[in-house]
Amino acid sequence: MAKTFTITITDAEEKAFAWAVVDPDDWVDNVVHEKCRKAKDRLYDQEVQRMTDDESVTSIPADKDTVINNANVKTAKQRQDEEGIA
């Protein structure tokens, strides 16, 4: 399942953004994909370590996306709510 995000910026923000970067759409796309790539790497490493430490796990999928999609993890929002951080 893919997710689409939409943001709204003011006219002044748009003008300043266009002044600062050559292609604002491309810049936003790159920032989001890079954040996702880094998060995937961290989550994958954490999940592989968890599986490696679990004696009941007999195999680890070779595909990174499979490992991530099968991970039983809480979202950052869920973790924040549990910790009572505002």
Backbone as XML, in Angstrom:
<?xml version="1.0"?>
<chain id="A" units="angstrom">
  <residue number="1" name="MET">
    <atom name="N" x="0.840" y="-1.173" z="0.000"/>
    <atom name="CA" x="0.000" y="0.000" z="0.000"/>
    <atom name="C" x="0.888" y="1.239" z="0.000"/>
  </residue>
  <residue number="2" name="ALA">
    <atom name="N" x="0.693" y="2.102" z="-0.923"/>
    <atom name="CA" x="1.456" y="3.349" z="-1.004"/>
    <atom name="C" x="0.722" y="4.450" z="-0.248"/>
  </residue>
  <residue number="3" name="LYS">
    <atom name="N" x="1.457" y="5.420" z="0.201"/>
    <atom name="CA" x="0.893" y="6.547" z="0.950"/>
    <atom name="C" x="1.226" y="7.834" z="0.213"/>
  </residue>
  <residue number="4" name="THR">
    <atom name="N" x="0.249" y="8.712" z="0.086"/>
    <atom name="CA" x="0.452" y="10.020" z="-0.528"/>
    <atom name="C" x="0.305" y="11.088" z="0.548"/>
  </residue>
  <residue number="5" name="PHE">
    <atom name="N" x="1.232" y="12.013" z="0.589"/>
    <atom name="CA" x="1.174" y="13.123" z="1.528"/>
    <atom name="C" x="0.925" y="14.402" z="0.745"/>
  </residue>
  <residue number="6" name="THR">
    <atom name="N" x="0.138" y="15.283" z="1.313"/>
    <atom name="CA" x="-0.128" y="16.581" z="0.713"/>
    <atom name="C" x="0.164" y="17.643" z="1.760"/>
  </residue>
  <residue number="7" name="ILE">
    <atom name="N" x="0.901" y="18.673" z="1.364"/>
    <atom name="CA" x="1.165" y="19.778" z="2.281"/>
    <atom name="C" x="0.679" y="21.071" z="1.641"/>
  </residue>
  <residue number="8" name="THR">
    <atom name="N" x="0.375" y="22.025" z="2.480"/>
    <atom name="CA" x="-0.041" y="23.336" z="2.004"/>
    <atom name="C" x="0.916" y="24.365" z="2.578"/>
  </residue>
  <residue number="9" name="ILE">
    <atom name="N" x="1.436" y="25.218" z="1.704"/>
    <atom name="CA" x="2.309" y="26.300" z="2.148"/>
    <atom name="C" x="1.729" y="27.619" z="1.652"/>
  </residue>
  <residue number="10" name="THR">
    <atom name="N" x="2.094" y="28.682" z="2.317"/>
    <atom name="CA" x="1.598" y="30.003" z="1.935"/>
    <atom name="C" x="2.292" y="30.473" z="0.661"/>
  </residue>
  <residue number="11" name="ASP">
    <atom name="N" x="1.764" y="31.523" z="0.070"/>
    <atom name="CA" x="2.392" y="32.092" z="-1.119"/>
    <atom name="C" x="3.810" y="32.557" z="-0.813"/>
  </residue>
  <residue number="12" name="ALA">
    <atom name="N" x="4.001" y="33.159" z="0.356"/>
    <atom name="CA" x="5.335" y="33.631" z="0.739"/>
    <atom name="C" x="6.293" y="32.466" z="0.945"/>
  </residue>
  <residue number="13" name="GLU">
    <atom name="N" x="5.800" y="31.388" z="1.560"/>
    <atom name="CA" x="6.634" y="30.200" z="1.743"/>
    <atom name="C" x="7.007" y="29.603" z="0.391"/>
  </residue>
  <residue number="14" name="GLU">
    <atom name="N" x="6.056" y="29.543" z="-0.526"/>
    <atom name="CA" x="6.330" y="29.003" z="-1.853"/>
    <atom name="C" x="7.377" y="29.838" z="-2.584"/>
  </residue>
  <residue number="15" name="LYS">
    <atom name="N" x="7.246" y="31.153" z="-2.495"/>
    <atom name="CA" x="8.211" y="32.034" z="-3.165"/>
    <atom name="C" x="9.603" y="31.849" z="-2.570"/>
  </residue>
  <residue number="16" name="ALA">
    <atom name="N" x="9.682" y="31.801" z="-1.239"/>
    <atom name="CA" x="10.979" y="31.628" z="-0.583"/>
    <atom name="C" x="11.576" y="30.256" z="-0.898"/>
  </residue>
  <residue number="17" name="PHE">
    <atom name="N" x="10.731" y="29.241" z="-0.922"/>
    <atom name="CA" x="11.190" y="27.883" z="-1.222"/>
    <atom name="C" x="11.740" y="27.799" z="-2.636"/>
  </residue>
  <residue number="18" name="ALA">
    <atom name="N" x="11.016" y="28.392" z="-3.583"/>
    <atom name="CA" x="11.459" y="28.391" z="-4.979"/>
    <atom name="C" x="12.753" y="29.196" z="-5.137"/>
  </residue>
  <residue number="19" name="TRP">
    <atom name="N" x="12.925" y="30.186" z="-4.295"/>
    <atom name="CA" x="14.153" y="30.971" z="-4.318"/>
    <atom name="C" x="15.324" y="30.146" z="-3.802"/>
  </residue>
  <residue number="20" name="ALA">
    <atom name="N" x="15.049" y="29.249" z="-2.829"/>
    <atom name="CA" x="16.104" y="28.498" z="-2.159"/>
    <atom name="C" x="16.512" y="27.215" z="-2.875"/>
  </residue>
  <residue number="21" name="VAL">
    <atom name="N" x="15.580" y="26.585" z="-3.597"/>
    <atom name="CA" x="15.888" y="25.318" z="-4.254"/>
    <atom name="C" x="15.440" y="25.359" z="-5.705"/>
  </residue>
  <residue number="22" name="VAL">
    <atom name="N" x="16.154" y="24.626" z="-6.561"/>
    <atom name="CA" x="15.865" y="24.638" z="-7.994"/>
    <atom name="C" x="14.494" y="24.033" z="-8.296"/>
  </residue>
  <residue number="23" name="ASP">
    <atom name="N" x="14.207" y="22.893" z="-7.690"/>
    <atom name="CA" x="12.951" y="22.192" z="-7.953"/>
    <atom name="C" x="12.330" y="21.786" z="-6.623"/>
  </residue>
  <residue number="24" name="PRO">
    <atom name="N" x="11.435" y="22.608" z="-6.078"/>
    <atom name="CA" x="10.862" y="22.310" z="-4.767"/>
    <atom name="C" x="10.190" y="20.940" z="-4.678"/>
  </residue>
  <residue number="25" name="ASP">
    <atom name="N" x="9.449" y="20.526" z="-5.707"/>
    <atom name="CA" x="8.802" y="19.216" z="-5.679"/>
    <atom name="C" x="9.829" y="18.095" z="-5.579"/>
  </residue>
  <residue number="26" name="ASP">
    <atom name="N" x="10.872" y="18.201" z="-6.372"/>
    <atom name="CA" x="11.932" y="17.189" z="-6.360"/>
    <atom name="C" x="12.652" y="17.192" z="-5.012"/>
  </residue>
  <residue number="27" name="TRP">
    <atom name="N" x="12.886" y="18.364" z="-4.456"/>
    <atom name="CA" x="13.567" y="18.480" z="-3.171"/>
    <atom name="C" x="12.767" y="17.778" z="-2.085"/>
  </residue>
  <residue number="28" name="VAL">
    <atom name="N" x="11.465" y="18.050" z="-2.008"/>
    <atom name="CA" x="10.613" y="17.422" z="-1.005"/>
    <atom name="C" x="10.602" y="15.908" z="-1.199"/>
  </residue>
  <residue number="29" name="ASP">
    <atom name="N" x="10.459" y="15.469" z="-2.430"/>
    <atom name="CA" x="10.453" y="14.039" z="-2.732"/>
    <atom name="C" x="11.747" y="13.380" z="-2.253"/>
  </residue>
  <residue number="30" name="ASN">
    <atom name="N" x="12.875" y="14.007" z="-2.541"/>
    <atom name="CA" x="14.168" y="13.450" z="-2.134"/>
    <atom name="C" x="14.325" y="13.397" z="-0.618"/>
  </residue>
  <residue number="31" name="VAL">
    <atom name="N" x="13.890" y="14.445" z="0.074"/>
    <atom name="CA" x="14.011" y="14.484" z="1.538"/>
    <atom name="C" x="13.195" y="13.354" z="2.167"/>
  </residue>
  <residue number="32" name="VAL">
    <atom name="N" x="11.971" y="13.178" z="1.713"/>
    <atom name="CA" x="11.109" y="12.142" z="2.284"/>
    <atom name="C" x="11.674" y="10.750" z="1.999"/>
  </residue>
  <residue number="33" name="HIS">
    <atom name="N" x="12.101" y="10.516" z="0.766"/>
    <atom name="CA" x="12.646" y="9.198" z="0.434"/>
    <atom name="C" x="13.942" y="8.911" z="1.195"/>
  </residue>
  <residue number="34" name="GLU">
    <atom name="N" x="14.760" y="9.920" z="1.406"/>
    <atom name="CA" x="15.997" y="9.714" z="2.164"/>
    <atom name="C" x="15.690" y="9.406" z="3.627"/>
  </residue>
  <residue number="35" name="LYS">
    <atom name="N" x="14.729" y="10.094" z="4.213"/>
    <atom name="CA" x="14.323" y="9.815" z="5.598"/>
    <atom name="C" x="13.792" y="8.377" z="5.697"/>
  </residue>
  <residue number="36" name="CYS">
    <atom name="N" x="12.989" y="7.978" z="4.722"/>
    <atom name="CA" x="12.466" y="6.609" z="4.696"/>
    <atom name="C" x="13.586" y="5.588" z="4.564"/>
  </residue>
  <residue number="37" name="ARG">
    <atom name="N" x="14.562" y="5.852" z="3.700"/>
    <atom name="CA" x="15.686" y="4.934" z="3.510"/>
    <atom name="C" x="16.452" y="4.738" z="4.809"/>
  </residue>
  <residue number="38" name="LYS">
    <atom name="N" x="16.729" y="5.842" z="5.502"/>
    <atom name="CA" x="17.471" y="5.751" z="6.767"/>
    <atom name="C" x="16.660" y="5.017" z="7.833"/>
  </residue>
  <residue number="39" name="ALA">
    <atom name="N" x="15.367" y="5.297" z="7.899"/>
    <atom name="CA" x="14.514" y="4.617" z="8.875"/>
    <atom name="C" x="14.425" y="3.123" z="8.565"/>
  </residue>
  <residue number="40" name="LYS">
    <atom name="N" x="14.311" y="2.780" z="7.281"/>
    <atom name="CA" x="14.274" y="1.365" z="6.890"/>
    <atom name="C" x="15.557" y="0.661" z="7.296"/>
  </residue>
  <residue number="41" name="ASP">
    <atom name="N" x="16.689" y="1.304" z="7.079"/>
    <atom name="CA" x="17.969" y="0.693" z="7.455"/>
    <atom name="C" x="18.025" y="0.433" z="8.952"/>
  </residue>
  <residue number="42" name="ARG">
    <atom name="N" x="17.616" y="1.423" z="9.759"/>
    <atom name="CA" x="17.648" y="1.266" z="11.217"/>
    <atom name="C" x="16.677" y="0.191" z="11.680"/>
  </residue>
  <residue number="43" name="LEU">
    <atom name="N" x="15.462" y="0.212" z="11.144"/>
    <atom name="CA" x="14.464" y="-0.784" z="11.536"/>
    <atom name="C" x="14.898" y="-2.185" z="11.118"/>
  </residue>
  <residue number="44" name="TYR">
    <atom name="N" x="15.437" y="-2.310" z="9.912"/>
    <atom name="CA" x="15.919" y="-3.611" z="9.441"/>
    <atom name="C" x="17.011" y="-4.144" z="10.362"/>
  </residue>
  <residue number="45" name="ASP">
    <atom name="N" x="17.989" y="-3.295" z="10.673"/>
    <atom name="CA" x="19.083" y="-3.724" z="11.548"/>
    <atom name="C" x="18.561" y="-4.147" z="12.918"/>
  </residue>
  <residue number="46" name="GLN">
    <atom name="N" x="17.624" y="-3.368" z="13.462"/>
    <atom name="CA" x="17.042" y="-3.693" z="14.764"/>
    <atom name="C" x="16.290" y="-5.014" z="14.717"/>
  </residue>
  <residue number="47" name="GLU">
    <atom name="N" x="15.524" y="-5.211" z="13.667"/>
    <atom name="CA" x="14.714" y="-6.429" z="13.568"/>
    <atom name="C" x="15.589" y="-7.659" z="13.317"/>
  </residue>
  <residue number="48" name="VAL">
    <atom name="N" x="16.616" y="-7.543" z="12.498"/>
    <atom name="CA" x="17.526" y="-8.671" z="12.269"/>
    <atom name="C" x="18.243" y="-9.024" z="13.572"/>
  </residue>
  <residue number="49" name="GLN">
    <atom name="N" x="18.642" y="-8.019" z="14.335"/>
    <atom name="CA" x="19.286" y="-8.281" z="15.625"/>
    <atom name="C" x="18.320" y="-8.984" z="16.572"/>
  </residue>
  <residue number="50" name="ARG">
    <atom name="N" x="17.047" y="-8.528" z="16.597"/>
    <atom name="CA" x="16.048" y="-9.172" z="17.444"/>
    <atom name="C" x="15.862" y="-10.631" z="17.045"/>
  </residue>
  <residue number="51" name="MET">
    <atom name="N" x="15.778" y="-10.892" z="15.741"/>
    <atom name="CA" x="15.590" y="-12.265" z="15.267"/>
    <atom name="C" x="16.827" y="-13.115" z="15.551"/>
  </residue>
  <residue number="52" name="THR">
    <atom name="N" x="17.999" y="-12.548" z="15.400"/>
    <atom name="CA" x="19.240" y="-13.268" z="15.673"/>
    <atom name="C" x="19.329" y="-13.662" z="17.140"/>
  </residue>
  <residue number="53" name="ASP">
    <atom name="N" x="18.868" y="-12.781" z="18.010"/>
    <atom name="CA" x="18.908" y="-13.049" z="19.451"/>
    <atom name="C" x="17.811" y="-14.006" z="19.911"/>
  </residue>
  <residue number="54" name="ASP">
    <atom name="N" x="16.795" y="-14.221" z="19.091"/>
    <atom name="CA" x="15.658" y="-15.072" z="19.455"/>
    <atom name="C" x="15.930" y="-16.502" z="18.991"/>
  </residue>
  <residue number="55" name="GLU">
    <atom name="N" x="16.134" y="-17.401" z="19.941"/>
    <atom name="CA" x="16.466" y="-18.795" z="19.616"/>
    <atom name="C" x="15.351" y="-19.512" z="18.870"/>
  </residue>
  <residue number="56" name="SER">
    <atom name="N" x="14.119" y="-19.007" z="18.975"/>
    <atom name="CA" x="12.999" y="-19.669" z="18.289"/>
    <atom name="C" x="12.936" y="-19.305" z="16.800"/>
  </residue>
  <residue number="57" name="VAL">
    <atom name="N" x="13.677" y="-18.287" z="16.390"/>
    <atom name="CA" x="13.701" y="-17.900" z="14.976"/>
    <atom name="C" x="14.722" y="-18.775" z="14.262"/>
  </residue>
  <residue number="58" name="THR">
    <atom name="N" x="14.243" y="-19.500" z="13.250"/>
    <atom name="CA" x="15.126" y="-20.429" z="12.540"/>
    <atom name="C" x="15.584" y="-19.909" z="11.187"/>
  </residue>
  <residue number="59" name="SER">
    <atom name="N" x="14.933" y="-18.859" z="10.685"/>
    <atom name="CA" x="15.389" y="-18.275" z="9.422"/>
    <atom name="C" x="14.996" y="-16.807" z="9.387"/>
  </residue>
  <residue number="60" name="ILE">
    <atom name="N" x="15.798" y="-16.050" z="8.655"/>
    <atom name="CA" x="15.562" y="-14.618" z="8.488"/>
    <atom name="C" x="15.384" y="-14.373" z="6.995"/>
  </residue>
  <residue number="61" name="PRO">
    <atom name="N" x="14.296" y="-13.712" z="6.594"/>
    <atom name="CA" x="14.088" y="-13.452" z="5.167"/>
    <atom name="C" x="15.253" y="-12.660" z="4.570"/>
  </residue>
  <residue number="62" name="ALA">
    <atom name="N" x="15.572" y="-12.954" z="3.342"/>
    <atom name="CA" x="16.673" y="-12.272" z="2.667"/>
    <atom name="C" x="16.269" y="-10.891" z="2.162"/>
  </residue>
  <residue number="63" name="ASP">
    <atom name="N" x="14.981" y="-10.649" z="2.032"/>
    <atom name="CA" x="14.483" y="-9.393" z="1.476"/>
    <atom name="C" x="14.233" y="-8.376" z="2.592"/>
  </residue>
  <residue number="64" name="LYS">
    <atom name="N" x="14.865" y="-7.210" z="2.503"/>
    <atom name="CA" x="14.749" y="-6.171" z="3.528"/>
    <atom name="C" x="13.303" y="-5.740" z="3.730"/>
  </residue>
  <residue number="65" name="ASP">
    <atom name="N" x="12.557" y="-5.523" z="2.650"/>
    <atom name="CA" x="11.163" y="-5.090" z="2.780"/>
    <atom name="C" x="10.316" y="-6.136" z="3.484"/>
  </residue>
  <residue number="66" name="THR">
    <atom name="N" x="10.596" y="-7.415" z="3.262"/>
    <atom name="CA" x="9.854" y="-8.476" z="3.943"/>
    <atom name="C" x="10.118" y="-8.428" z="5.441"/>
  </residue>
  <residue number="67" name="VAL">
    <atom name="N" x="11.364" y="-8.258" z="5.808"/>
    <atom name="CA" x="11.713" y="-8.164" z="7.231"/>
    <atom name="C" x="10.974" y="-6.985" z="7.863"/>
  </residue>
  <residue number="68" name="ILE">
    <atom name="N" x="11.001" y="-5.844" z="7.194"/>
    <atom name="CA" x="10.360" y="-4.643" z="7.739"/>
    <atom name="C" x="8.850" y="-4.812" z="7.794"/>
  </residue>
  <residue number="69" name="ASN">
    <atom name="N" x="8.254" y="-5.310" z="6.722"/>
    <atom name="CA" x="6.797" y="-5.465" z="6.700"/>
    <atom name="C" x="6.302" y="-6.481" z="7.727"/>
  </residue>
  <residue number="70" name="ASN">
    <atom name="N" x="7.130" y="-7.459" z="8.074"/>
    <atom name="CA" x="6.743" y="-8.473" z="9.058"/>
    <atom name="C" x="7.062" y="-8.073" z="10.490"/>
  </residue>
  <residue number="71" name="ALA">
    <atom name="N" x="7.787" y="-6.969" z="10.662"/>
    <atom name="CA" x="8.186" y="-6.546" z="12.004"/>
    <atom name="C" x="6.967" y="-6.099" z="12.807"/>
  </residue>
  <residue number="72" name="ASN">
    <atom name="N" x="6.881" y="-6.586" z="14.025"/>
    <atom name="CA" x="5.809" y="-6.204" z="14.933"/>
    <atom name="C" x="6.334" y="-5.073" z="15.808"/>
  </residue>
  <residue number="73" name="VAL">
    <atom name="N" x="6.249" y="-3.854" z="15.288"/>
    <atom name="CA" x="6.788" y="-2.695" z="15.994"/>
    <atom name="C" x="5.711" y="-1.628" z="16.158"/>
  </residue>
  <residue number="74" name="LYS">
    <atom name="N" x="5.915" y="-0.778" z="17.126"/>
    <atom name="CA" x="5.002" y="0.338" z="17.375"/>
    <atom name="C" x="5.462" y="1.547" z="16.573"/>
  </residue>
  <residue number="75" name="THR">
    <atom name="N" x="4.513" y="2.399" z="16.222"/>
    <atom name="CA" x="4.862" y="3.635" z="15.535"/>
    <atom name="C" x="5.532" y="4.588" z="16.523"/>
  </residue>
  <residue number="76" name="ALA">
    <atom name="N" x="6.187" y="5.607" z="15.993"/>
    <atom name="CA" x="6.801" y="6.624" z="16.850"/>
    <atom name="C" x="5.731" y="7.299" z="17.706"/>
  </residue>
  <residue number="77" name="LYS">
    <atom name="N" x="4.556" y="7.522" z="17.147"/>
    <atom name="CA" x="3.445" y="8.136" z="17.888"/>
    <atom name="C" x="3.015" y="7.237" z="19.039"/>
  </residue>
  <residue number="78" name="GLN">
    <atom name="N" x="2.894" y="5.952" z="18.794"/>
    <atom name="CA" x="2.522" y="5.025" z="19.862"/>
    <atom name="C" x="3.562" y="5.024" z="20.973"/>
  </residue>
  <residue number="79" name="ARG">
    <atom name="N" x="4.843" y="5.003" z="20.606"/>
    <atom name="CA" x="5.917" y="5.019" z="21.604"/>
    <atom name="C" x="5.904" y="6.329" z="22.387"/>
  </residue>
  <residue number="80" name="GLN">
    <atom name="N" x="5.661" y="7.417" z="21.700"/>
    <atom name="CA" x="5.602" y="8.731" z="22.351"/>
    <atom name="C" x="4.453" y="8.787" z="23.348"/>
  </residue>
  <residue number="81" name="ASP">
    <atom name="N" x="3.283" y="8.309" z="22.930"/>
    <atom name="CA" x="2.116" y="8.305" z="23.805"/>
    <atom name="C" x="2.361" y="7.463" z="25.062"/>
  </residue>
  <residue number="82" name="GLU">
    <atom name="N" x="3.004" y="6.317" z="24.889"/>
    <atom name="CA" x="3.290" y="5.445" z="26.026"/>
    <atom name="C" x="4.256" y="6.067" z="27.014"/>
  </residue>
  <residue number="83" name="GLU">
    <atom name="N" x="5.178" y="6.857" z="26.482"/>
    <atom name="CA" x="6.175" y="7.489" z="27.333"/>
    <atom name="C" x="5.658" y="8.796" z="27.941"/>
  </residue>
  <residue number="84" name="GLY">
    <atom name="N" x="4.480" y="9.243" z="27.487"/>
    <atom name="CA" x="3.880" y="10.460" z="28.015"/>
    <atom name="C" x="4.610" y="11.721" z="27.596"/>
  </residue>
  <residue number="85" name="ILE">
    <atom name="N" x="5.270" y="11.655" z="26.441"/>
    <atom name="CA" x="5.993" y="12.820" z="25.935"/>
    <atom name="C" x="5.031" y="13.662" z="25.114"/>
  </residue>
  <residue number="86" name="ALA">
    <atom name="N" x="5.003" y="14.939" z="25.395"/>
    <atom name="CA" x="4.098" y="15.824" z="24.658"/>
    <atom name="C" x="4.749" y="16.393" z="23.432"/>
  </residue>
</chain>
